[in-house]
């Protein structure tokens, strides 16, 4: 299962600027981390009220069988301003 493609498929319909969505995987000492970057005005849409949308996305991503030996971690970030 391609975790980055899964994250992209879940998040793209939620945002108003789908071209700004990017998922960057990197490995840390404890996790296989995926940095989700969206446009600054879409961060609220991805996080949701009280973090409910973000929690739902994380629940799906963390429940998928991962090809990695380390645990998966999803970090939500906004794109740098121009």
N, C-alpha and C positions, 0 to 999 in steps of 0.2 A: 504494500500500500504506500503510495506516494503521499506523505503527510503534507508537504508543501502544496501540492495540487489540491488536496482536500480542503485545506485552509482557504486557499484562493477561491475555490468553488463555493464555499459557504459565505465568505465575506463579500465577494463581488456584487451579488444582488442587493446587498444591504446599503451600499454606499452611493453617493451621488457622483463621485469621481472615480469610476472603476479603473481608469487608466493609471491612477496613482497607487493602486494596491500592489504591494510587492511582499514576497515572503522570502526571507534570507535565512537559510539554516547555518548553524555553527555549533561546534561541539565545545562544551565546557568540561571541567573536571567531573561534574556530577550529572549533567544533563545533555541531551541533544536538544538544543534550543532553536526555536524558530521565531525570528523577529518579524512581526507583521507591521508593515508601514502603510498608513493611509493618509489621505489629505487631512490637514489640520481641522477642517470643518466637518470631517466624517468621523472623527474620534468618538464623539458623543453617540453617534449611531451605532458604532461597533461595541462600545461599552454598555450603552443602554442605561435605563433608570436603575439605580442601586447596583449596577454591574451585572444585571441579569442576562443581557445578551452575551457579554464576554464570558460569563460563567457557563452558559449553554454551549457556546463555541468550544470552550475548554473541555467540557464534559464529553462532547463528541470526539474531539481530537485525542483526548487521553484514553478513550475507550476503544479506539481502533487498534488492531494488532499492529505493532510497530516492528519494523525490521532491525531496529537498533537495540543494542544490549542495555543502553542507558535509558532512563526515564525521559519522556518528552516534556518540554516546557514551552509554552506560548507566551511571548512578550508582545504587547500591543504598544505601538509607538506612532507618533504623528510625523509626517514628512517635515523636513526642515523648511523654514520660510525662505522665500527668495529675496 
